[in-house]
Amino acid sequence: MLLGFTAYILIPIYTILFVQGSNLLTTNFSVIGNRIGRQEEFVLWGLIVGIYFFGSLRLIITRMPSMPGYTWLAPLALVLLACAVTTPYLPEKLPLKSRLHIVFAFLAAVCLILSLGRILWILYQDNRQKYRPYLFGLAGILCFSVFLFFVAGIISSALEIFFTIALTLMVHRLYLALQ
């Protein structure tokens, strides 16, 4: 019940409220989250999202018929996300820390995608018909994310909102499918 509340209510609402009043195509979470008075909101968002994915993927892995490799990617994604939201993104004042912030955030997303992709591939090998939609769903999320990147020319709030909410909902549905 807590996972469902987090996936369907808490993360989507908090994510959308976090960017309220910002242009979704010309700014991103890093810029918004490093404005004065917004750092705590950004860290809280990162912790909610990171802990949700870490916990959900751990629960999914424990319910799988066989243990997927690379299970260390989910905790690494959480650590990298925590590093990203706690490392300031102020390119004019702190260029090195800002570059580190970008690297941490990017690698957190990559680790999450690779972890989920590996899990889906193992499940797909076990039951192709049941888990094919999840593989297509992940591919669709990635394709639309790339599309949003090219539309804005940056990793925009629109991309971050879509990626976060779509993956959150997909992971929760996958968790339910394994019940």
Secondary structure by P-SEA (a helix, b strand, c coil): caaaaaaccaaaaaaaaaacccccccccaaaaaaccccaaaaaaaaaaaaaaaaaaaaaaaaaccccccccaaaaaaaaaaaaaaaccccccccaaaaaaaaaaaaaaaaaaaaaaaaaaaaaaaacccccaaaaaaaaaaaaaaaaaaaacccccaaaaaaaaaaaaaaaaaaaaaac
